[in-house]
């Protein structure tokens, strides 16, 4: 592959793939059922330690 072929691919399909991945990464936290995981992660610091310390 020459530089021009790689550049043409990156300008067309590469941009489309990057935009699709960006939209997927933005939408991922808002999927159905994700709230439970986010709430658990947000409240993790308030749980007691399992090693005996409070």
PDB file of N, CA, C and O in Angstrom:
ATOM      1  N   UNK A   1       0.850  -1.189   0.000  1.00  0.00           N
ATOM      2  CA  UNK A   1       0.000   0.000   0.000  1.00  0.00           C
ATOM      3  C   UNK A   1       0.887   1.241   0.000  1.00  0.00           C
ATOM      4  O   UNK A   1       1.917   1.307   0.672  1.00  0.00           O
ATOM      5  N   UNK A   2       0.455   2.186  -0.757  1.00  0.00           N
ATOM      6  CA  UNK A   2       1.203   3.435  -0.805  1.00  0.00           C
ATOM      7  C   UNK A   2       0.607   4.431   0.165  1.00  0.00           C
ATOM      8  O   UNK A   2      -0.484   4.228   0.697  1.00  0.00           O
ATOM      9  N   UNK A   3       1.329   5.495   0.384  1.00  0.00           N
ATOM     10  CA  UNK A   3       0.874   6.538   1.300  1.00  0.00           C
ATOM     11  C   UNK A   3      -0.468   7.099   0.854  1.00  0.00           C
ATOM     12  O   UNK A   3      -1.345   7.338   1.685  1.00  0.00           O
ATOM     13  N   UNK A   4      -0.641   7.313  -0.441  1.00  0.00           N
ATOM     14  CA  UNK A   4      -1.889   7.884  -0.951  1.00  0.00           C
ATOM     15  C   UNK A   4      -3.080   6.963  -0.697  1.00  0.00           C
ATOM     16  O   UNK A   4      -4.168   7.440  -0.375  1.00  0.00           O
ATOM     17  N   UNK A   5      -2.888   5.652  -0.838  1.00  0.00           N
ATOM     18  CA  UNK A   5      -3.977   4.707  -0.580  1.00  0.00           C
ATOM     19  C   UNK A   5      -4.362   4.710   0.896  1.00  0.00           C
ATOM     20  O   UNK A   5      -5.546   4.711   1.232  1.00  0.00           O
ATOM     21  N   UNK A   6      -3.372   4.712   1.765  1.00  0.00           N
ATOM     22  CA  UNK A   6      -3.641   4.731   3.207  1.00  0.00           C
ATOM     23  C   UNK A   6      -4.331   6.026   3.598  1.00  0.00           C
ATOM     24  O   UNK A   6      -5.272   6.020   4.391  1.00  0.00           O
ATOM     25  N   UNK A   7      -3.867   7.128   3.045  1.00  0.00           N
ATOM     26  CA  UNK A   7      -4.479   8.420   3.361  1.00  0.00           C
ATOM     27  C   UNK A   7      -5.923   8.484   2.859  1.00  0.00           C
ATOM     28  O   UNK A   7      -6.791   9.015   3.552  1.00  0.00           O
ATOM     29  N   UNK A   8      -6.184   7.961   1.688  1.00  0.00           N
ATOM     30  CA  UNK A   8      -7.538   7.953   1.150  1.00  0.00           C
ATOM     31  C   UNK A   8      -8.449   7.108   2.035  1.00  0.00           C
ATOM     32  O   UNK A   8      -9.583   7.503   2.304  1.00  0.00           O
ATOM     33  N   UNK A   9      -7.965   5.941   2.494  1.00  0.00           N
ATOM     34  CA  UNK A   9      -8.748   5.093   3.388  1.00  0.00           C
ATOM     35  C   UNK A   9      -9.034   5.809   4.700  1.00  0.00           C
ATOM     36  O   UNK A   9     -10.163   5.773   5.189  1.00  0.00           O
ATOM     37  N   UNK A  10      -8.031   6.458   5.278  1.00  0.00           N
ATOM     38  CA  UNK A  10      -8.210   7.155   6.547  1.00  0.00           C
ATOM     39  C   UNK A  10      -9.168   8.339   6.401  1.00  0.00           C
ATOM     40  O   UNK A  10      -9.931   8.632   7.322  1.00  0.00           O
ATOM     41  N   UNK A  11      -9.134   9.007   5.275  1.00  0.00           N
ATOM     42  CA  UNK A  11     -10.020  10.150   5.050  1.00  0.00           C
ATOM     43  C   UNK A  11     -11.464   9.735   4.874  1.00  0.00           C
ATOM     44  O   UNK A  11     -12.365  10.518   5.176  1.00  0.00           O
ATOM     45  N   UNK A  12     -11.713   8.534   4.397  1.00  0.00           N
ATOM     46  CA  UNK A  12     -13.093   8.123   4.151  1.00  0.00           C
ATOM     47  C   UNK A  12     -13.582   7.159   5.234  1.00  0.00           C
ATOM     48  O   UNK A  12     -14.349   7.550   6.114  1.00  0.00           O
ATOM     49  N   UNK A  13     -13.147   5.917   5.171  1.00  0.00           N
ATOM     50  CA  UNK A  13     -13.650   4.897   6.093  1.00  0.00           C
ATOM     51  C   UNK A  13     -13.116   5.080   7.507  1.00  0.00           C
ATOM     52  O   UNK A  13     -13.819   4.793   8.476  1.00  0.00           O
ATOM     53  N   UNK A  14     -11.905   5.546   7.634  1.00  0.00           N
ATOM     54  CA  UNK A  14     -11.344   5.768   8.966  1.00  0.00           C
ATOM     55  C   UNK A  14     -12.147   6.780   9.751  1.00  0.00           C
ATOM     56  O   UNK A  14     -12.394   6.594  10.942  1.00  0.00           O
ATOM     57  N   UNK A  15     -12.558   7.854   9.089  1.00  0.00           N
ATOM     58  CA  UNK A  15     -13.370   8.875   9.749  1.00  0.00           C
ATOM     59  C   UNK A  15     -14.728   8.315  10.147  1.00  0.00           C
ATOM     60  O   UNK A  15     -15.221   8.608  11.237  1.00  0.00           O
ATOM     61  N   UNK A  16     -15.329   7.526   9.293  1.00  0.00           N
ATOM     62  CA  UNK A  16     -16.636   6.924   9.592  1.00  0.00           C
ATOM     63  C   UNK A  16     -16.524   5.983  10.789  1.00  0.00           C
ATOM     64  O   UNK A  16     -17.387   5.989  11.667  1.00  0.00           O
ATOM     65  N   UNK A  17     -15.474   5.182  10.828  1.00  0.00           N
ATOM     66  CA  UNK A  17     -15.277   4.255  11.947  1.00  0.00           C
ATOM     67  C   UNK A  17     -15.053   5.020  13.244  1.00  0.00           C
ATOM     68  O   UNK A  17     -15.612   4.650  14.277  1.00  0.00           O
ATOM     69  N   UNK A  18     -14.256   6.069  13.215  1.00  0.00           N
ATOM     70  CA  UNK A  18     -13.994   6.853  14.431  1.00  0.00           C
ATOM     71  C   UNK A  18     -15.251   7.544  14.941  1.00  0.00           C
ATOM     72  O   UNK A  18     -15.471   7.601  16.150  1.00  0.00           O
ATOM     73  N   UNK A  19     -16.073   8.065  14.051  1.00  0.00           N
ATOM     74  CA  UNK A  19     -17.334   8.712  14.466  1.00  0.00           C
ATOM     75  C   UNK A  19     -18.281   7.672  15.058  1.00  0.00           C
ATOM     76  O   UNK A  19     -18.939   7.941  16.064  1.00  0.00           O
ATOM     77  N   UNK A  20     -18.358   6.492  14.452  1.00  0.00           N
ATOM     78  CA  UNK A  20     -19.222   5.437  14.986  1.00  0.00           C
ATOM     79  C   UNK A  20     -18.754   4.998  16.365  1.00  0.00           C
ATOM     80  O   UNK A  20     -19.574   4.794  17.260  1.00  0.00           O
ATOM     81  N   UNK A  21     -17.448   4.849  16.546  1.00  0.00           N
ATOM     82  CA  UNK A  21     -16.922   4.469  17.863  1.00  0.00           C
ATOM     83  C   UNK A  21     -17.190   5.562  18.890  1.00  0.00           C
ATOM     84  O   UNK A  21     -17.531   5.257  20.033  1.00  0.00           O
ATOM     85  N   UNK A  22     -17.045   6.811  18.514  1.00  0.00           N
ATOM     86  CA  UNK A  22     -17.321   7.930  19.414  1.00  0.00           C
ATOM     87  C   UNK A  22     -18.777   7.902  19.867  1.00  0.00           C
ATOM     88  O   UNK A  22     -19.061   8.061  21.055  1.00  0.00           O
ATOM     89  N   UNK A  23     -19.691   7.702  18.938  1.00  0.00           N
ATOM     90  CA  UNK A  23     -21.104   7.657  19.293  1.00  0.00           C
ATOM     91  C   UNK A  23     -21.421   6.453  20.182  1.00  0.00           C
ATOM     92  O   UNK A  23     -22.238   6.556  21.097  1.00  0.00           O
ATOM     93  N   UNK A  24     -20.786   5.328  19.919  1.00  0.00           N
ATOM     94  CA  UNK A  24     -20.965   4.144  20.757  1.00  0.00           C
ATOM     95  C   UNK A  24     -20.462   4.409  22.175  1.00  0.00           C
ATOM     96  O   UNK A  24     -21.137   4.055  23.142  1.00  0.00           O
ATOM     97  N   UNK A  25     -19.296   5.022  22.311  1.00  0.00           N
ATOM     98  CA  UNK A  25     -18.748   5.313  23.633  1.00  0.00           C
ATOM     99  C   UNK A  25     -19.603   6.322  24.390  1.00  0.00           C
ATOM    100  O   UNK A  25     -19.704   6.243  25.615  1.00  0.00           O
ATOM    101  N   UNK A  26     -20.214   7.257  23.695  1.00  0.00           N
ATOM    102  CA  UNK A  26     -21.086   8.232  24.340  1.00  0.00           C
ATOM    103  C   UNK A  26     -22.389   7.562  24.781  1.00  0.00           C
ATOM    104  O   UNK A  26     -22.899   7.869  25.859  1.00  0.00           O
ATOM    105  N   UNK A  27     -22.929   6.666  23.980  1.00  0.00           N
ATOM    106  CA  UNK A  27     -24.211   6.030  24.273  1.00  0.00           C
ATOM    107  C   UNK A  27     -24.089   4.896  25.293  1.00  0.00           C
ATOM    108  O   UNK A  27     -25.079   4.553  25.938  1.00  0.00           O
ATOM    109  N   UNK A  28     -22.897   4.301  25.457  1.00  0.00           N
ATOM    110  CA  UNK A  28     -22.727   3.123  26.307  1.00  0.00           C
ATOM    111  C   UNK A  28     -23.202   3.344  27.749  1.00  0.00           C
ATOM    112  O   UNK A  28     -23.901   2.474  28.268  1.00  0.00           O
ATOM    113  N   UNK A  29     -22.874   4.434  28.421  1.00  0.00           N
ATOM    114  CA  UNK A  29     -23.324   4.608  29.809  1.00  0.00           C
ATOM    115  C   UNK A  29     -24.838   4.779  29.942  1.00  0.00           C
ATOM    116  O   UNK A  29     -25.379   4.588  31.031  1.00  0.00           O
ATOM    117  N   UNK A  30     -25.518   5.128  28.878  1.00  0.00           N
ATOM    118  CA  UNK A  30     -26.950   5.383  28.934  1.00  0.00           C
ATOM    119  C   UNK A  30     -27.791   4.179  28.511  1.00  0.00           C
ATOM    120  O   UNK A  30     -29.004   4.301  28.339  1.00  0.00           O
ATOM    121  N   UNK A  31     -27.156   3.023  28.343  1.00  0.00           N
ATOM    122  CA  UNK A  31     -27.901   1.840  27.920  1.00  0.00           C
ATOM    123  C   UNK A  31     -28.813   1.364  29.046  1.00  0.00           C
ATOM    124  O   UNK A  31     -28.620   1.708  30.212  1.00  0.00           O
ATOM    125  N   UNK A  32     -29.798   0.577  28.676  1.00  0.00           N
ATOM    126  CA  UNK A  32     -30.750   0.068  29.649  1.00  0.00           C
ATOM    127  C   UNK A  32     -30.037  -0.886  30.619  1.00  0.00           C
ATOM    128  O   UNK A  32     -29.290  -1.765  30.189  1.00  0.00           O
ATOM    129  N   UNK A  33     -30.260  -0.717  31.884  1.00  0.00           N
ATOM    130  CA  UNK A  33     -29.662  -1.569  32.893  1.00  0.00           C
ATOM    131  C   UNK A  33     -28.330  -1.078  33.418  1.00  0.00           C
ATOM    132  O   UNK A  33     -27.760  -1.713  34.306  1.00  0.00           O
ATOM    133  N   UNK A  34     -27.815   0.017  32.911  1.00  0.00           N
ATOM    134  CA  UNK A  34     -26.520   0.518  33.359  1.00  0.00           C
ATOM    135  C   UNK A  34     -26.625   1.307  34.658  1.00  0.00           C
ATOM    136  O   UNK A  34     -25.622   1.488  35.350  1.00  0.00           O
ATOM    137  N   UNK A  35     -27.820   1.780  35.002  1.00  0.00           N
ATOM    138  CA  UNK A  35     -27.984   2.609  36.191  1.00  0.00           C
ATOM    139  C   UNK A  35     -27.549   1.868  37.447  1.00  0.00           C
ATOM    140  O   UNK A  35     -26.926   2.469  38.322  1.00  0.00           O
ATOM    141  N   UNK A  36     -27.855   0.597  37.559  1.00  0.00           N
ATOM    142  CA  UNK A  36     -27.497  -0.181  38.744  1.00  0.00           C
ATOM    143  C   UNK A  36     -25.977  -0.206  38.923  1.00  0.00           C
ATOM    144  O   UNK A  36     -25.477  -0.046  40.037  1.00  0.00           O
ATOM    145  N   UNK A  37     -25.254  -0.406  37.836  1.00  0.00           N
ATOM    146  CA  UNK A  37     -23.796  -0.453  37.902  1.00  0.00           C
ATOM    147  C   UNK A  37     -23.212   0.907  38.283  1.00  0.00           C
ATOM    148  O   UNK A  37     -22.253   0.985  39.051  1.00  0.00           O
ATOM    149  N   UNK A  38     -23.790   1.968  37.746  1.00  0.00           N
ATOM    150  CA  UNK A  38     -23.290   3.310  38.053  1.00  0.00           C
ATOM    151  C   UNK A  38     -23.602   3.690  39.491  1.00  0.00           C
ATOM    152  O   UNK A  38     -22.769   4.296  40.164  1.00  0.00           O
ATOM    153  N   UNK A  39     -24.788   3.343  39.971  1.00  0.00           N
ATOM    154  CA  UNK A  39     -25.123   3.622  41.363  1.00  0.00           C
ATOM    155  C   UNK A  39     -24.230   2.839  42.318  1.00  0.00           C
ATOM    156  O   UNK A  39     -23.807   3.367  43.346  1.00  0.00           O
ATOM    157  N   UNK A  40     -23.942   1.593  41.986  1.00  0.00           N
ATOM    158  CA  UNK A  40     -23.060   0.771  42.821  1.00  0.00           C
ATOM    159  C   UNK A  40     -21.648   1.359  42.859  1.00  0.00           C
ATOM    160  O   UNK A  40     -21.024   1.400  43.919  1.00  0.00           O
ATOM    161  N   UNK A  41     -21.151   1.806  41.731  1.00  0.00           N
ATOM    162  CA  UNK A  41     -19.817   2.401  41.683  1.00  0.00           C
ATOM    163  C   UNK A  41     -19.772   3.722  42.444  1.00  0.00           C
ATOM    164  O   UNK A  41     -18.774   4.032  43.095  1.00  0.00           O
ATOM    165  N   UNK A  42     -20.846   4.498  42.365  1.00  0.00           N
ATOM    166  CA  UNK A  42     -20.880   5.787  43.053  1.00  0.00           C
ATOM    167  C   UNK A  42     -20.934   5.623  44.568  1.00  0.00           C
ATOM    168  O   UNK A  42     -20.397   6.463  45.290  1.00  0.00           O
ATOM    169  N   UNK A  43     -21.567   4.564  45.066  1.00  0.00           N
ATOM    170  CA  UNK A  43     -21.710   4.355  46.498  1.00  0.00           C
ATOM    171  C   UNK A  43     -20.653   3.414  47.078  1.00  0.00           C
ATOM    172  O   UNK A  43     -20.700   3.096  48.266  1.00  0.00           O
ATOM    173  N   UNK A  44     -19.715   2.972  46.271  1.00  0.00           N
ATOM    174  CA  UNK A  44     -18.711   2.023  46.718  1.00  0.00           C
ATOM    175  C   UNK A  44     -17.852   2.595  47.852  1.00  0.00           C
ATOM    176  O   UNK A  44     -17.454   1.854  48.751  1.00  0.00           O
ATOM    177  N   UNK A  45     -17.565   3.881  47.823  1.00  0.00           N
ATOM    178  CA  UNK A  45     -16.693   4.465  48.843  1.00  0.00           C
ATOM    179  C   UNK A  45     -17.366   4.546  50.203  1.00  0.00           C
ATOM    180  O   UNK A  45     -16.683   4.747  51.207  1.00  0.00           O
ATOM    181  N   UNK A  46     -18.671   4.398  50.266  1.00  0.00           N
ATOM    182  CA  UNK A  46     -19.389   4.495  51.527  1.00  0.00           C
ATOM    183  C   UNK A  46     -19.577   3.149  52.215  1.00  0.00           C
ATOM    184  O   UNK A  46     -20.078   3.101  53.338  1.00  0.00           O
ATOM    185  N   UNK A  47     -19.190   2.067  51.571  1.00  0.00           N
ATOM    186  CA  UNK A  47     -19.324   0.739  52.172  1.00  0.00           C
ATOM    187  C   UNK A  47     -18.165   0.508  53.124  1.00  0.00           C
ATOM    188  O   UNK A  47     -17.082   1.068  52.952  1.00  0.00           O
ATOM    189  N   UNK A  48     -18.406  -0.332  54.140  1.00  0.00           N
ATOM    190  CA  UNK A  48     -17.355  -0.633  55.096  1.00  0.00           C
ATOM    191  C   UNK A  48     -16.321  -1.558  54.466  1.00  0.00           C
ATOM    192  O   UNK A  48     -16.605  -2.329  53.549  1.00  0.00           O
ATOM    193  N   UNK A  49     -15.100  -1.444  55.006  1.00  0.00           N
ATOM    194  CA  UNK A  49     -14.044  -2.350  54.539  1.00  0.00           C
ATOM    195  C   UNK A  49     -14.307  -3.750  55.022  1.00  0.00           C
ATOM    196  O   UNK A  49     -14.890  -3.937  56.091  1.00  0.00           O
ATOM    197  N   UNK A  50     -13.891  -4.741  54.260  1.00  0.00           N
ATOM    198  CA  UNK A  50     -14.069  -6.149  54.657  1.00  0.00           C
ATOM    199  C   UNK A  50     -12.955  -6.630  55.576  1.00  0.00           C
ATOM    200  O   UNK A  50     -13.060  -7.720  56.138  1.00  0.00           O
ATOM    201  N   UNK A  51     -11.889  -5.846  55.744  1.00  0.00           N
ATOM    202  CA  UNK A  51     -10.757  -6.313  56.542  1.00  0.00           C
ATOM    203  C   UNK A  51     -10.855  -5.903  58.015  1.00  0.00           C
ATOM    204  O   UNK A  51      -9.843  -5.957  58.715  1.00  0.00           O
ATOM    205  N   UNK A  52     -12.006  -5.502  58.508  1.00  0.00           N
ATOM    206  CA  UNK A  52     -12.223  -5.238  59.920  1.00  0.00           C
ATOM    207  C   UNK A  52     -12.159  -3.774  60.312  1.00  0.00           C
ATOM    208  O   UNK A  52     -12.587  -3.407  61.407  1.00  0.00           O
ATOM    209  N   UNK A  53     -11.636  -2.939  59.442  1.00  0.00           N
ATOM    210  CA  UNK A  53     -11.590  -1.506  59.761  1.00  0.00           C
ATOM    211  C   UNK A  53     -12.897  -0.845  59.325  1.00  0.00           C
ATOM    212  O   UNK A  53     -13.517  -1.263  58.347  1.00  0.00           O
ATOM    213  N   UNK A  54     -13.303   0.176  60.051  1.00  0.00           N
ATOM    214  CA  UNK A  54     -14.540   0.897  59.718  1.00  0.00           C
ATOM    215  C   UNK A  54     -14.219   2.212  59.074  1.00  0.00           C
ATOM    216  O   UNK A  54     -15.127   2.965  58.722  1.00  0.00           O
TER     217      UNK A  54
END
